[in-house]
Amino acid sequence: MVLLFLSLAAVLGLATVMDGGWAALIVTAVWAVVAAVLYQKGRGRISTVSPKPERTVETLTSSPPRGGFLRLAL
């Protein structure tokens, strides 16, 4: 919500020195550049993540403890 109002303030501030349409286009272009940079950073970080849950696979493939998982205390 804050970014929306800051963007609106930027458009209105730029509209005092140029046409409002151009001001809105400039603010939109700035947001497009910010989005592209964040996309590239996220894409770089996600390539380092392994999609295979190693710990879960290891836990599931290990043999259960002696007596099974549900040992009742009698």
C-alpha positions in Angstrom: 0.0 0.0 0.0 2.9 2.3 0.8 4.5 1.7 -2.5 1.3 2.5 -4.3 1.1 5.8 -2.6 4.7 6.6 -3.2 4.3 5.7 -6.8 1.3 8.0 -7.0 3.3 10.8 -5.3 6.1 10.3 -7.8 3.7 10.5 -10.7 2.1 13.7 -9.3 5.5 15.2 -8.6 6.7 14.5 -12.1 3.4 15.8 -13.5 4.3 19.3 -12.2 7.2 19.5 -14.6 5.8 17.4 -17.5 2.6 15.9 -18.9 0.9 13.4 -16.6 1.0 10.6 -19.1 4.7 10.8 -19.5 5.2 11.0 -15.7 3.1 7.8 -15.3 5.1 6.1 -18.1 8.4 7.0 -16.4 7.3 5.7 -13.0 6.1 2.5 -14.7 9.4 2.1 -16.5 11.2 2.4 -13.2 9.0 -0.3 -11.6 9.7 -2.5 -14.7 13.4 -2.2 -14.2 13.0 -3.0 -10.5 10.9 -6.0 -11.3 13.5 -7.2 -13.9 16.4 -6.9 -11.4 14.5 -8.8 -8.7 13.5 -11.5 -11.2 17.1 -12.0 -12.3 18.3 -12.2 -8.6 15.5 -14.7 -7.7 16.3 -16.8 -10.8 19.9 -16.9 -9.8 19.1 -17.9 -6.2 16.6 -20.6 -7.1 19.1 -22.3 -9.4 21.3 -23.1 -6.3 18.4 -24.9 -4.6 18.1 -28.6 -5.0 14.5 -29.7 -5.8 15.0 -33.0 -4.1 14.4 -33.1 -0.4 17.5 -34.9 0.7 16.7 -35.2 4.4 13.2 -36.6 3.7 14.5 -39.1 1.2 17.2 -40.2 3.6 14.7 -40.6 6.4 12.3 -42.6 4.3 14.9 -44.9 3.0 16.6 -45.7 6.3 15.4 -48.8 8.1 13.0 -48.4 11.0 14.3 -48.9 14.5 14.0 -52.4 15.9 10.5 -53.2 16.9 8.9 -50.8 14.4 7.9 -47.2 14.7 5.0 -47.7 17.0 6.3 -49.5 20.1 3.8 -49.8 22.8 4.9 -49.7 26.4 3.1 -52.4 28.3 
